Amino acid sequence: MIVKIPNITPQTFQTDHIHRLTNSVGIFQHAKFSSPNFHHGYCLDDNVRALQLLILAANKNILKNEDHRLIDTYISYIYYMQNDDGSFKNFLSFQNTYLDERSCHDAFGRTIYALGITMQSTTNKHVFSIAKEIMDKSYDIIDSITSIRAVSYALCGLYACYTSQNYDKPLKQTIKKLADFIANEYKNNKHQNWNWFEKIITYDNAIIPYALILANEINENNDWKQIIIDSTIFLDGILFKENYLQVIGNDGWFTPNCKSRNIGQQPIEIPALILLYKKLNASYPQNTYKGSAHKCYDWFFGLNSAESVLFDVDTKGCCDGLDGDIVNLNQGAESTISFWQSYIYMQSAF
């Protein structure tokens, strides 16, 4: 397939749709087309994603003055949703009623990731103290996580804390424990022609080997290194059977005996894939891959199985995904945040 990428890639960081989806409580989960959908309220996942995005943008000095207040909104939502035991509620209705008592492990892991990025930041220093207080309360239950993605998200957050050297916790030991968990999951699920961490490949897959790369930078381990190489070559071969990224759809996922269809391809895949390919090029240049960070980013602009553009130049939002040849025209928080995270990662050096 030869696709000409339209000349609509943004040249600046634009928060129009982020503001559209955010009120004084937090960022709404979903949108009906480009308008906030109040029916679904708010969730922890999207507010921590939004916090991470805005901190990353602040670090690059690309936020406008009016954008900085969003950081306070998102960190306040996280603080409000934390339970006394360090866990978090996830869902809040439009009427500001709690809808659950405890979030899933993945949302918890994403929260640790965002807090670590926030504590690492040299900008918006006024939020360091509240981020640290939230992290302190949750730290002792991090090693009780049993979801491999949650472990991977948390590891990325602790790596940010470790590299900033401003958090007095046994980070190196905790990172090693989390990385050992990831490596053991790989060993338990690997079999002939299946070099992966689970028996099924689902969503945000690149974050798992990416987290292991970060851990290996702190605690060098030859077993981890081999797992990184074998698993990334395996994933690359699945995602790039053609000369473009075919995101694994959520309508069936991918198993050894059941290949995923192109229905339910979502933008959440792209940011971690960009991070992974950039880190692989920097840390393991001896290996060759079919995919690249640029090919992953261009998925938003038509280099995909539907040859369709997902970025909306008018709203500065991103469509929610691809269902076969049909674009889901709703522009929810996860999709738009994923797009702008991808934009920032493409501007970053490794």
N, C-alpha and C positions, 0 to 999 in steps of 0.2 A: 504494500500500500504506500502510495506517495501522497502525502497531504501537505499542502502549502499552509503554513501557519500564518493566520491573519495578523496584521500589524496592529494588534490591540493589547499587547502585553503592557501592563502599567509601568510607567517610568518613576512613579513616586508611590509612597505608602499612603493609602487612602482609607479613612475610617468611616466614611459616610454610612455604610450599611451596619457597621458595628454600633454606631450611635443610634441608628434607627431601631435596632433590636434591644437597646439597653435603656432601662429607666433607673430610678433611684434605688431599686432593690437589687437588680442584677441584669444579666442578659437573658432574654427569652430563648427557650430551646428551639422553637420552630417558627416558621413563617408560612403564610399563605401567599404564594408568589413572593413579593418582596415586603409584605406587611407583617408585623409581628402577629403571631397566632397566640392569643391570650389563653386559649383553652388548655394548653399544655404547660403553662407556667414556666418555672425555672428549674434548672438542675445543677448540681455540684459540678458534674463533668464539664459543662460548657463554661461555667464561670471560672474554673481553674484553667481551662484552655485559653480563655480570654485574658486572664491575668498574665499567663505566660507570654502570650502574643504581645501584649502592651509593654511588658518589661523588656522583651527582646527588642522591640522597636525603640523604646527609650534608650537602651544601651547603644543603639546606633544613631541616636540623636535625630530621629526622623518623626518624632511626635510633635503635633501642634500643641499649642498651649491648652486648648480645650480638651485634648485627649488625656491629659494626665489625671483628671478627676475620675476617669474610668478605672484606673488602677485602684483607687480608694474604694470604689463601688464593689469591685470584684473581690478584693481582699476582705471587705466587710461581710460580704455574702458567705465566704468560706468560714470566717470567724463565727458567724451566726449559726451555721449548720453543724459546728463541731459539738459532739457529745462529751460528757464529763470523762469518759474512759479513753478519749483520744480518737475514737471513730467519728464518722460523719453521717448525718442525714444527707440524702441526695435531692429529693424532689420537694418543691415548694409550689403551692398553687398560686394562681393570680391573686387570690384573696389572702395570700401570705399565711396559709395553713400548711403545716408539715404534712407530707403525704407518705412518709416512711420513717422508720426509726434508725435504720442503718443502711448505708450505701453498699453497693457491691464492691468487691475487692479492687476492681479496675478503677473505679472512681477514686477510691482511697489512694491507689498508686499514682494516679494522675495528679492528685492533690499534692503529694510529696514531691513530685517532679516540679510542679509550678512553684511550690514554696522554696525548693532548692534554687531554682533559677532566680527567684525574687531575692533571696538572701545573698546570692552571688553578685547581684547587680551593684554597680557603683553609682547608679542614678536612683532617684526617688527613694533616698535613704530613710525617709520618714516611715516607710512601711516595713523596714527591716525588723523592728521590735515586735510588731504584731505577727509577722511571718514566723519569727523565731519562737514566739510564745505558742503559736499553733503547732509548729514542728516539735517543740519540746513535749507537748502534751501527747503527740502521736508517736514519738520516736520509739518507745518501748514496745509498740505493737506492730512495728514494720516487719519484724522477722516472723510474724504469725501469718503473713500473707501466703496463700496457696495457689493463687492464679498467676500463671507465668507472665502474662502481660502486666499485671499489677506489680509483680516483682521487678520487671524490666523498667517500668515507669519510675518506681521508687528508686531503683539503682541509679537511673539518670539524675534524679534529684539529689541524691546523696553525693554523686560524683561532682555536681555543681558546688555543693557545700565543701567538699574535700578540696577542690582546686582553688576555692576562694580563701581557704584557711581562716575562716572567721566563725567556725562553729565547733565548740568544744564537746564533741561526742566521739566515741570509738568508731569513726567512719570507715577506716580501712578494714577493720574486722567485719563490720556489718556488710560492707560492699562485697567482701569475699564470700560471706555466707549466702548472700543473694545470688552471686555469680555461680557458686557451687550448686545452688538449687536449679538454676537454668541449665547448667552443664549436666546435671543428673537427669533432668527431664529429657534432654537430648539423648542421653545414653539409654534411657528406658524406652524411648519411642523409635529410635533409629532401627531400621532393618534394611534388608537388601533393596537398593534403589529408592530408599526413603530416608533422606538425610535431614530430618526435621525434628523439632522439639515436641510436637504433638502428633496424634494420629490423624488429625485433620488440620488443614490450613484455613484459617478464618479471616480475621480482620487485623489491621495495623500490624502486619507480620514483621515488618522490617525492624520494629523497635526491639525485638528480642535479640537478634545478633548484634544490633547496634549497641545495646546495653552491655553485652558481653565484651565488645571491643573496648568500651570505656573502662570496664573492670580490669581488663588485661593491661591497660595503660598504668594502672596503680599496682596491681599484683600480677606480674608476668607469670603465665602458666601455659606450658606447651600444649596441654590437653585443650584448654580453652581456645588457643590459637587455631588448632586443627578443626575444632568444632566451628569456629567462625568461618574458616575457609570453606569447609564442606557444606555448611548450611547456606551460605550466601550464594555459592555456585548453584546449588540445588534450587533455591528460590528464584534466582535470576533466570534459570532455564524454564521455569514455569511461567513467570510473568512476561518473558520476552520470547515467546515461541515465534513471533513475528518481529518486525523491526520497530514495533511500538509497544507500549505498555498495555497489557490486558489485565486490568485489575480483577482480582478474584471477587465474584459477586456474592452477595449474601443470600441468594436464592439457591442454596444447595452446598455452598462452600466447595472445598477441594479435598478429596481423599484419594488414596491409591486406586480405588475401584470406581470412583464417581468424579469425573472431571467437572469443574464448575462451569456454569453458563455465564454469559455476559450480562445477566440481569442482576441489578442491585449493586453496581459498581459505585463506590463512594469516595469522595475526596479525602476522607480521613487517612487513606493509605499513603498519600503523596508526601506529606512532610517528613515522616520517618524514612521513607525510601530515599529522598534527597539527602538526608543526613547520612544514611548508610552508604550510598554510592560515593559521596564526597569523602567520607572517612575511609572507605576501602581504597580509594585512589591515593589517599595520603599515607595510609598505614601499610597497605599490601599492594604496592604498585606492580608486583611481579605477576599478579593474577589478571586475567582478562575476563570481561563480562559483556554480555550482549546489551545490557541496559546501561543507563547513565543518569546522572542527576537532571541533565537537560531534557532527556526523553521523558522522564517522569513529570517534570514541570510542564512540558508541552502537552501532556495529557489534558490539561485544562483548556487548551487552545485548539483542540481538534485532532491531535495525534492520539487517537483512541479508536476503539472498534466501531463507534458510531460516526466517526469523523465529524463530531459536533463540539461546539465551543460551550464551555460551562461558565466562564467568567462573564459577568454582565457589566459592560462598560458604562451603562447609565446609572445603575444602583451602586456599583463597586462591590456587589455581593457575588456569591457563587452558587450555582444551582446544586441541588442535593445529590445529583448522581445520574447514572445512565441505567435505564431499564431496556436492555437490548439496544435498539436504534432510537429509543425515545429518551429525551432529556427530561428529568424531573425538574420542573420549573420553580419549585419552592426553593427559597434561599434561606435556609436555617442557619443557626449559629455555628454548629460544628463544621458545616461545609465552608462557610465564609472565613471562619478562623483558620481552617486548614489551608485555604488558598493563600491567605496573607502570611501565615507561617512559612509556607513554601516560598513565597516571594522573598521573605527575609533570609531564609536559608540559602537561596540562590545568590544573594548578595554577599554571603559570608564566606570567608576563607577558612580552610582547615590546615 
